């Protein structure tokens, strides 16, 4: 908790100030400075400092849309504490519409970085020391990888009580419990005693309205929980802790017709997609190997053997109770609007038996 002046990038920001900074992180090939744009928003009253980072992978724009929505619309009033808002961390990847930095390194595998390391390591070092270490909590915004989409879910290491509180308060229906890969931003932040969660939602190269709504709502929920914003939190219809997920993969090459959408509940042996040839001959049906929740899916219907098709989260409590909790949800609820939008983008149809086909298990 910072009760006085906050020093970032050589600038000092006092309580009650809002300041836009350019945090120098590198130089271009021409020697021109490269910087991360940063909004520092401080309330009049002291309180926790929380960072919100986006586009650590430069092509994941939904998080940038969330941060920009907060900056442009002021959807809540900050009563206490400070917000550090970084709409694009990987500015070099962002400029190239690429997940990676120009040296092909993944910035989100380089934290906490080194001052004299590679370009990625130096950038990570600056973000770690200037943003993460100046904060008490963190929220890192991501999307699925290229040619995939994710139903909004939060990921965090629930062994930490503070991470659990933050993850549950955010308000996604699915919380994936795990420490995350080595050298990720959130893992490095947690090791430094800055409890941090990740939002995974939507797909690359887009700013999707429903994902932005999830992100803004979740950040507001977190700030209410931390006593930084007044109001009532928005609660999801259910919340499931998940420690196991599985990918269903294509067995043969072909074109998929999807039968489920991200956010759907599925039963064991339920048809997920039908794989057919270019001339329409049905080759096999991909089926779920367990009951669960569709966490993510490919958005590319053309597949080769082994390609990932559907990511299923397996809640420890099963899905029967969760199904009951979501019954009666209005078509206007955020859950239903998100599911409908994702399903429309993937052309989901009901599965109909077409005769003897080989099921994929």
VEXTORKOL-725953 format. One record per residue (C-alpha): residue number from 1; residue in one letter; x, y, z. Coordinates in nm, 4 decimals, padded with zeros to 6 digits. Layout:
ATOM     k   r         px         py         pz
ATOM   NUM   a          X          Y          Z
...
This chain:
ATOM     k   r         px         py         pz
ATOM     1   x    00.0000    00.0000    00.0000
ATOM     2   x    00.1490    00.3314   -00.1107
ATOM     3   x    00.0422    00.6241    00.1090
ATOM     4   x    00.2669    00.8855   -00.0480
ATOM     5   x    00.4402    00.9623   -00.3758
ATOM     6   x    00.4554    00.6823   -00.6345
ATOM     7   x    00.7730    00.6892   -00.8448
ATOM     8   x    00.7588    00.5224   -01.1882
ATOM     9   x    01.0031    00.5739   -01.4734
ATOM    10   x    01.1603    00.8718   -01.3007
ATOM    11   x    00.8217    01.0445   -01.2562
ATOM    12   x    00.6579    01.1079   -00.9199
ATOM    13   x    00.2791    01.0866   -00.8930
ATOM    14   x    00.1047    01.1930   -00.5740
ATOM    15   x   -00.2314    01.0918   -00.4269
ATOM    16   x   -00.5242    01.2346   -00.6235
ATOM    17   x   -00.3237    01.2666   -00.9474
ATOM    18   x   -00.3818    01.1033   -01.2836
ATOM    19   x   -00.0822    01.0991   -01.5141
ATOM    20   x   -00.0021    00.9489   -01.8545
ATOM    21   x    00.3565    00.8260   -01.8808
ATOM    22   x    00.5778    00.6820   -02.1524
ATOM    23   x    00.7840    00.4106   -01.9858
ATOM    24   x    01.1054    00.3676   -02.1867
ATOM    25   x    01.1775   -00.0007   -02.2499
ATOM    26   x    01.4021   -00.0286   -02.5583
ATOM    27   x    01.5224    00.1330   -02.8792
ATOM    28   x    01.4248    00.0607   -03.2385
ATOM    29   x    01.6718   -00.0387   -03.5102
ATOM    30   x    01.7067    00.3324   -03.5912
ATOM    31   x    01.7934    00.4164   -03.2323
ATOM    32   x    01.4570    00.5804   -03.1648
ATOM    33   x    01.3164    00.5222   -02.8157
ATOM    34   x    01.0489    00.2563   -02.7653
ATOM    35   x    00.8138    00.3089   -02.4716
ATOM    36   x    00.5085    00.1546   -02.3064
ATOM    37   x    00.2130    00.3936   -02.2608
ATOM    38   x    00.0988    00.3885   -01.8985
ATOM    39   x   -00.1947    00.5568   -01.7238
ATOM    40   x   -00.1379    00.6101   -01.3499
ATOM    41   x   -00.4666    00.6816   -01.1709
ATOM    42   x   -00.4449    00.7620   -00.8005
ATOM    43   x   -00.7354    00.8293   -00.5659
ATOM    44   x   -00.7271    01.0976   -00.2986
ATOM    45   x   -00.7268    00.8299   -00.0286
ATOM    46   x   -00.4445    00.5771    00.0168
ATOM    47   x   -00.5070    00.2125   -00.0530
ATOM    48   x   -00.3760   -00.0832   -00.2555
ATOM    49   x   -00.2048   -00.0382   -00.5894
ATOM    50   x   -00.3154   -00.2784   -00.8613
ATOM    51   x   -00.1681   -00.3108   -01.2092
ATOM    52   x   -00.3691   -00.4110   -01.5161
ATOM    53   x   -00.1514   -00.5212   -01.8073
ATOM    54   x   -00.2619   -00.6183   -02.1571
ATOM    55   x   -00.1045   -00.7323   -02.4853
ATOM    56   x    00.1984   -00.8948   -02.3249
ATOM    57   x    00.1450   -01.0987   -02.6383
ATOM    58   x    00.1328   -00.8276   -02.9033
ATOM    59   x   -00.1572   -00.9710   -03.1061
ATOM    60   x   -00.3915   -01.0155   -02.8058
ATOM    61   x   -00.5933   -00.6957   -02.8383
ATOM    62   x   -00.8992   -00.7724   -02.6254
ATOM    63   x   -00.7113   -00.6749   -02.3108
ATOM    64   x   -00.6056   -00.3479   -02.4716
ATOM    65   x   -00.9741   -00.2886   -02.5437
ATOM    66   x   -01.0586   -00.3475   -02.1767
ATOM    67   x   -00.7945   -00.1015   -02.0545
ATOM    68   x   -00.8940    00.1588   -02.3143
ATOM    69   x   -01.2586    00.1264   -02.2105
ATOM    70   x   -01.1596    00.2073   -01.8512
ATOM    71   x   -00.9469    00.5024   -01.9631
ATOM    72   x   -01.2025    00.6436   -02.2078
ATOM    73   x   -01.5314    00.5745   -02.0250
ATOM    74   x   -01.4418    00.5994   -01.6537
ATOM    75   x   -01.6872    00.3186   -01.5657
ATOM    76   x   -01.6206    00.3509   -01.1915
ATOM    77   x   -01.4962    00.6118   -00.9445
ATOM    78   x   -01.1704    00.5333   -00.7696
ATOM    79   x   -01.2201    00.6079   -00.3990
ATOM    80   x   -00.8929    00.4718   -00.2603
ATOM    81   x   -00.5659    00.3304   -00.3847
ATOM    82   x   -00.4025    00.3423   -00.7277
ATOM    83   x   -00.4430    00.1833   -01.0704
ATOM    84   x   -00.1543    00.1269   -01.3119
ATOM    85   x   -00.3058    00.0714   -01.6573
ATOM    86   x   -00.0863   -00.0585   -01.9409
ATOM    87   x   -00.2995   -00.1192   -02.2550
ATOM    88   x   -00.0075   -00.2610   -02.4578
ATOM    89   x    00.3014   -00.4070   -02.2905
ATOM    90   x    00.4568   -00.5728   -02.5965
ATOM    91   x    00.4553   -00.2591   -02.8126
ATOM    92   x    00.7040   -00.4058   -03.0630
ATOM    93   x    00.4860   -00.7122   -03.1217
ATOM    94   x    00.1744   -00.4944   -03.1300
ATOM    95   x    00.3179   -00.2850   -03.4130
ATOM    96   x    00.3786   -00.6033   -03.6157
ATOM    97   x    00.0456   -00.7703   -03.5261
ATOM    98   x    00.2593   -01.0462   -03.3744
ATOM    99   x    00.2480   -01.2443   -03.0528
ATOM   100   x    00.6260   -01.2235   -03.0293
ATOM   101   x    00.8991   -00.9636   -03.0129
ATOM   102   x    01.1156   -00.8970   -03.3218
ATOM   103   x    01.3728   -01.1487   -03.1925
ATOM   104   x    01.0933   -01.4153   -03.1929
ATOM   105   x    01.1015   -01.4471   -02.8146
ATOM   106   x    00.7818   -01.4808   -02.6133
ATOM   107   x    00.7815   -01.1930   -02.3647
ATOM   108   x    00.5564   -01.3926   -02.1333
ATOM   109   x    00.8333   -01.6488   -02.0821
ATOM   110   x    01.0985   -01.3948   -01.9799
ATOM   111   x    00.9961   -01.2557   -01.6387
ATOM   112   x    01.1403   -01.1188   -01.4158
ATOM   113   x    01.3992   -01.0442   -01.6859
ATOM   114   x    01.7526   -00.9106   -01.6705
ATOM   115   x    01.8813   -00.5566   -01.7215
ATOM   116   x    02.1629   -00.6827   -01.9493
ATOM   117   x    01.9782   -00.9701   -02.1160
ATOM   118   x    01.8053   -01.0125   -02.4513
ATOM   119   x    01.5567   -00.7560   -02.5817
ATOM   120   x    01.2709   -00.9590   -02.4322
ATOM   121   x    01.4539   -00.9973   -02.1018
ATOM   122   x    01.5261   -00.6234   -02.0810
ATOM   123   x    01.1651   -00.5330   -02.1552
ATOM   124   x    01.0439   -00.7830   -01.8941
ATOM   125   x    01.2925   -00.6408   -01.6426
ATOM   126   x    01.1568   -00.2878   -01.6871
ATOM   127   x    00.7932   -00.3987   -01.6598
ATOM   128   x    00.8728   -00.6093   -01.3555
ATOM   129   x    01.0573   -00.3371   -01.1675
ATOM   130   x    00.8560   -00.0313   -01.2701
ATOM   131   x    00.5021   -00.1735   -01.2786
ATOM   132   x    00.4822   -00.5029   -01.0901
ATOM   133   x    00.7084   -00.4096   -00.7996
ATOM   134   x    00.5221   -00.0796   -00.7534
ATOM   135   x    00.1952   -00.2710   -00.7075
ATOM   136   x    00.0255   -00.4845   -00.4426
ATOM   137   x   -00.1926   -00.6901   -00.6824
ATOM   138   x   -00.2112   -00.7568   -01.0534
ATOM   139   x   -00.4491   -00.8546   -01.3353
ATOM   140   x   -00.2938   -00.9650   -01.6664
ATOM   141   x   -00.5299   -00.9760   -01.9664
ATOM   142   x   -00.4882   -01.2393   -02.2399
ATOM   143   x   -00.6752   -01.4138   -02.5210
ATOM   144   x   -00.6509   -01.7560   -02.6799
ATOM   145   x   -00.3697   -01.8213   -02.9269
ATOM   146   x   -00.4101   -01.7628   -03.3000
ATOM   147   x   -00.7011   -01.9527   -03.4637
ATOM   148   x   -00.8611   -02.0257   -03.1252
ATOM   149   x   -01.1075   -01.8583   -02.8936
ATOM   150   x   -01.1657   -01.8852   -02.5182
ATOM   151   x   -01.4806   -01.8466   -02.3155
ATOM   152   x   -01.3835   -01.5919   -02.0449
ATOM   153   x   -01.2022   -01.7658   -01.7590
ATOM   154   x   -00.9622   -01.6657   -01.4835
ATOM   155   x   -00.6380   -01.8458   -01.4030
ATOM   156   x   -00.4410   -01.8229   -01.0811
ATOM   157   x   -00.2417   -02.0126   -00.8210
ATOM   158   x   -00.5109   -02.0741   -00.5590
ATOM   159   x   -00.2575   -02.1918   -00.3018
ATOM   160   x   -00.2325   -01.8202   -00.2259
ATOM   161   x   -00.5340   -01.6944   -00.0296
ATOM   162   x   -00.4918   -01.3487   -00.1840
ATOM   163   x   -00.4884   -01.4912   -00.5368
ATOM   164   x   -00.8001   -01.6964   -00.4555
ATOM   165   x   -00.9820   -01.3890   -00.3232
ATOM   166   x   -00.8890   -01.1904   -00.6335
ATOM   167   x   -00.9835   -01.4728   -00.8722
ATOM   168   x   -01.3199   -01.5367   -00.7080
ATOM   169   x   -01.4021   -01.1666   -00.6837
ATOM   170   x   -01.3297   -01.1109   -01.0549
ATOM   171   x   -01.6456   -01.3033   -01.1276
ATOM   172   x   -01.5755   -01.5444   -01.4133
ATOM   173   x   -01.7653   -01.8726   -01.4087
ATOM   174   x   -01.4533   -02.0874   -01.4495
ATOM   175   x   -01.1362   -02.0482   -01.2427
ATOM   176   x   -00.8376   -02.2582   -01.3535
ATOM   177   x   -00.6152   -02.3361   -01.0557
ATOM   178   x   -00.2444   -02.3526   -01.1329
ATOM   179   x    00.0844   -02.1699   -01.0950
ATOM   180   x    00.1197   -02.1151   -01.4686
ATOM   181   x    00.4243   -02.1734   -01.6908
ATOM   182   x    00.7704   -02.0757   -01.5704
ATOM   183   x    00.8774   -01.7138   -01.6237
ATOM   184   x    00.5286   -01.5842   -01.7006
ATOM   185   x    00.4389   -01.2376   -01.5762
ATOM   186   x    00.1839   -01.3645   -01.3256
ATOM   187   x    00.4105   -01.6361   -01.1870
ATOM   188   x    00.6969   -01.3891   -01.1393
ATOM   189   x    00.4580   -01.1399   -00.9771
ATOM   190   x    00.3252   -01.4026   -00.7364
ATOM   191   x    00.6780   -01.5079   -00.6416
ATOM   192   x    00.7394   -01.1426   -00.5552
ATOM   193   x    00.4324   -01.1491   -00.3240
ATOM   194   x    00.2189   -00.9495   -00.5687
ATOM   195   x   -00.0901   -01.1733   -00.6032
ATOM   196   x   -00.1808   -01.1774   -00.9716
ATOM   197   x   -00.4443   -01.3440   -01.1887
ATOM   198   x   -00.4880   -01.3843   -01.5634
ATOM   199   x   -00.8053   -01.3354   -01.7650
ATOM   200   x   -00.8201   -01.5524   -02.0790
ATOM   201   x   -01.1001   -01.4428   -02.3124
ATOM   202   x   -01.1761   -01.4249   -02.6834
ATOM   203   x   -00.9327   -01.4407   -02.9721
ATOM   204   x   -00.6395   -01.2509   -03.1205
ATOM   205   x   -00.6518   -00.9416   -03.3448
ATOM   206   x   -00.9924   -00.8357   -03.2149
ATOM   207   x   -01.1513   -00.6081   -02.9568
ATOM   208   x   -01.4698   -00.8038   -02.8908
ATOM   209   x   -01.7480   -00.6109   -02.7118
ATOM   210   x   -01.8560   -00.9017   -02.4901
ATOM   211   x   -01.4966   -00.9712   -02.3849
ATOM   212   x   -01.4428   -00.6041   -02.3026
ATOM   213   x   -01.7580   -00.6153   -02.0904
ATOM   214   x   -01.6277   -00.9210   -01.9012
ATOM   215   x   -01.2945   -00.7500   -01.8414
ATOM   216   x   -01.4317   -00.4164   -01.7199
ATOM   217   x   -01.6873   -00.5898   -01.4981
ATOM   218   x   -01.4219   -00.8186   -01.3507
ATOM   219   x   -01.1777   -00.5368   -01.2780
ATOM   220   x   -01.4548   -00.3361   -01.1126
ATOM   221   x   -01.5445   -00.6428   -00.9028
ATOM   222   x   -01.1813   -00.6793   -00.7941
ATOM   223   x   -01.1556   -00.3123   -00.6995
ATOM   224   x   -01.4751   -00.3361   -00.4919
ATOM   225   x   -01.3334   -00.6392   -00.3110
ATOM   226   x   -01.0130   -00.4450   -00.2358
ATOM   227   x   -01.2082   -00.1463   -00.1027
ATOM   228   x   -01.0955    00.0825   -00.3848
ATOM   229   x   -01.4387    00.1299   -00.5462
ATOM   230   x   -01.7823    00.1472   -00.3860
ATOM   231   x   -02.0761   -00.0672   -00.4988
ATOM   232   x   -02.2002   -00.4248   -00.5238
ATOM   233   x   -02.0077   -00.6890   -00.7134
ATOM   234   x   -02.1673   -00.8558   -01.0165
ATOM   235   x   -02.1887   -01.2285   -00.9464
ATOM   236   x   -02.1798   -01.5032   -01.2116
ATOM   237   x   -02.4577   -01.7662   -01.2191
ATOM   238   x   -02.2059   -02.0267   -01.1004
ATOM   239   x   -01.8371   -02.0498   -01.0210
ATOM   240   x   -01.6352   -02.3671   -01.0726
ATOM   241   x   -01.2786   -02.4357   -00.9608
ATOM   242   x   -01.0990   -02.6455   -01.2210
ATOM   243   x   -00.7699   -02.8291   -01.1751
ATOM   244   x   -00.7889   -03.0532   -01.4795
ATOM   245   x   -00.8525   -02.9765   -01.8448
ATOM   246   x   -00.8171   -03.1805   -02.1631
ATOM   247   x   -00.7830   -03.1049   -02.5333
ATOM   248   x   -00.9878   -03.3045   -02.7842
ATOM   249   x   -00.7962   -03.3418   -03.1088
ATOM   250   x   -00.8745   -03.4270   -03.4699
ATOM   251   x   -00.8037   -03.7863   -03.5661
ATOM   252   x   -00.8144   -03.7311   -03.9422
ATOM   253   x   -00.7847   -03.4350   -04.1751
ATOM   254   x   -01.1007   -03.2661   -04.2954
ATOM   255   x   -01.3520   -02.9877   -04.2372
ATOM   256   x   -01.5365   -02.9561   -03.9068
ATOM   257   x   -01.9008   -02.8828   -03.8386
ATOM   258   x   -01.9185   -02.7739   -03.4732
ATOM   259   x   -02.1958   -02.8929   -03.2397
ATOM   260   x   -02.0978   -02.7048   -02.9243
ATOM   261   x   -01.9720   -02.3540   -02.8465
ATOM   262   x   -01.7376   -02.2131   -02.5821
ATOM   263   x   -01.9215   -02.1886   -02.2500
ATOM   264   x   -02.1392   -02.4957   -02.3137
ATOM   265   x   -02.1695   -02.7871   -02.0741
ATOM   266   x   -02.0893   -03.1235   -02.2322
ATOM   267   x   -02.1469   -03.4841   -02.1268
ATOM   268   x   -01.9112   -03.7747   -02.1702
ATOM   269   x   -01.9362   -03.9128   -02.5262
ATOM   270   x   -02.1261   -03.6052   -02.6476
ATOM   271   x   -02.0644   -03.5079   -03.0111
ATOM   272   x   -01.8359   -03.2025   -03.0293
ATOM   273   x   -01.7839   -03.1789   -03.4059
ATOM   274   x   -01.8369   -03.3801   -03.7210
ATOM   275   x   -01.5362   -03.4180   -03.9499
ATOM   276   x   -01.6131   -03.4540   -04.3201
ATOM   277   x   -01.4225   -03.4457   -04.6473
ATOM   278   x   -01.4290   -03.1458   -04.8801
ATOM   279   x   -01.7019   -03.3240   -05.0776
ATOM   280   x   -01.9123   -03.3720   -04.7657
ATOM   281   x   -01.8440   -03.7381   -04.6851
ATOM   282   x   -01.8653   -03.7829   -04.3081
ATOM   283   x   -01.5418   -03.9310   -04.1762
ATOM   284   x   -01.5813   -03.9348   -03.8000
ATOM   285   x   -01.7396   -03.7621   -03.5036
ATOM   286   x   -01.5191   -03.6058   -03.2372
ATOM   287   x   -01.6699   -03.6789   -02.8961
ATOM   288   x   -01.5959   -03.5535   -02.5484
ATOM   289   x   -01.3987   -03.7961   -02.3337
ATOM   290   x   -01.5523   -03.6586   -02.0115
ATOM   291   x   -01.8226   -03.4288   -01.8861
ATOM   292   x   -01.7154   -03.0681   -01.8445
ATOM   293   x   -01.7319   -02.7115   -01.9685
ATOM   294   x   -01.6140   -02.6025   -02.3131
ATOM   295   x   -01.3338   -02.3634   -02.2246
ATOM   296   x   -01.2024   -02.2950   -02.5721
ATOM   297   x   -01.2204   -02.4113   -02.9330
ATOM   298   x   -01.0471   -02.3794   -03.2636
ATOM   299   x   -01.1984   -02.1152   -03.4911
ATOM   300   x   -01.0458   -02.2792   -03.7993
ATOM   301   x   -01.2746   -02.5543   -03.9318
ATOM   302   x   -01.0069   -02.7098   -04.1563
ATOM   303   x   -00.7945   -02.9509   -03.9512
ATOM   304   x   -00.5101   -03.1983   -03.9876
ATOM   305   x   -00.4619   -03.5083   -03.7707
ATOM   306   x   -00.3691   -03.4067   -03.4166
ATOM   307   x   -00.4930   -03.0481   -03.4424
ATOM   308   x   -00.6583   -02.9218   -03.1208
ATOM   309   x   -01.0341   -02.8819   -03.1610
ATOM   310   x   -01.1904   -02.8330   -02.8185
ATOM   311   x   -01.0530   -02.7520   -02.4723
ATOM   312   x   -01.2721   -02.9007   -02.1988
ATOM   313   x   -01.2480   -02.7940   -01.8349
ATOM   314   x   -01.3357   -03.0717   -01.5896
ATOM   315   x   -01.4797   -02.9266   -01.2655
ATOM   316   x   -01.4299   -03.1400   -00.9562
ATOM   317   x   -01.7977   -03.1135   -00.8623
ATOM   318   x   -01.9224   -03.2310   -01.2023
ATOM   319   x   -02.1626   -03.0370   -01.4228
ATOM   320   x   -02.5093   -03.1435   -01.3009
ATOM   321   x   -02.5223   -02.8859   -01.0195
ATOM   322   x   -02.3738   -02.6180   -01.2435
ATOM   323   x   -02.6356   -02.6805   -01.5114
ATOM   324   x   -02.9118   -02.6257   -01.2565
ATOM   325   x   -02.7584   -02.2955   -01.1486
ATOM   326   x   -02.7594   -02.1570   -01.4995
ATOM   327   x   -03.1148   -02.2627   -01.5843
ATOM   328   x   -03.3412   -01.9661   -01.6343
ATOM   329   x   -03.0576   -01.7288   -01.7211
ATOM   330   x   -03.1940   -01.4453   -01.9324
ATOM   331   x   -03.0960   -01.4327   -02.2983
ATOM   332   x   -02.9668   -01.0848   -02.2134
ATOM   333   x   -02.7257   -01.2119   -01.9456
ATOM   334   x   -02.3556   -01.1693   -02.0184
ATOM   335   x   -02.3105   -01.5475   -02.0203
ATOM   336   x   -02.5779   -01.6032   -02.2854
ATOM   337   x   -02.4734   -01.3060   -02.4976
ATOM   338   x   -02.1125   -01.4245   -02.4955
ATOM   339   x   -02.2057   -01.7822   -02.5826
ATOM   340   x   -02.4354   -01.6659   -02.8628
ATOM   341   x   -02.1702   -01.4363   -03.0103
ATOM   342   x   -01.9020   -01.7049   -03.0065
ATOM   343   x   -02.1407   -01.9659   -03.1483
ATOM   344   x   -02.2441   -01.7332   -03.4327
ATOM   345   x   -01.8794   -01.6837   -03.5260
ATOM   346   x   -01.8244   -02.0601   -03.5441
ATOM   347   x   -02.1441   -02.1789   -03.7158
ATOM   348   x   -02.2627   -02.4239   -03.4505
ATOM   349   x   -02.5399   -02.6691   -03.5378
ATOM   350   x   -02.7117   -02.9516   -03.3516
ATOM   351   x   -02.5644   -03.2941   -03.4099
ATOM   352   x   -02.7739   -03.5430   -03.6019
ATOM   353   x   -02.6880   -03.9128   -03.6343
ATOM   354   x   -02.5851   -03.9886   -03.9941
ATOM   355   x   -02.5218   -04.3592   -03.9700
ATOM   356   x   -02.2187   -04.5603   -03.8681
ATOM   357   x   -01.9164   -04.3394   -03.8096
ATOM   358   x   -01.6001   -04.3886   -03.6122
ATOM   359   x   -01.6098   -04.1869   -03.2901
ATOM   360   x   -01.2940   -04.0259   -03.1612
ATOM   361   x   -01.1957   -04.1065   -02.8031
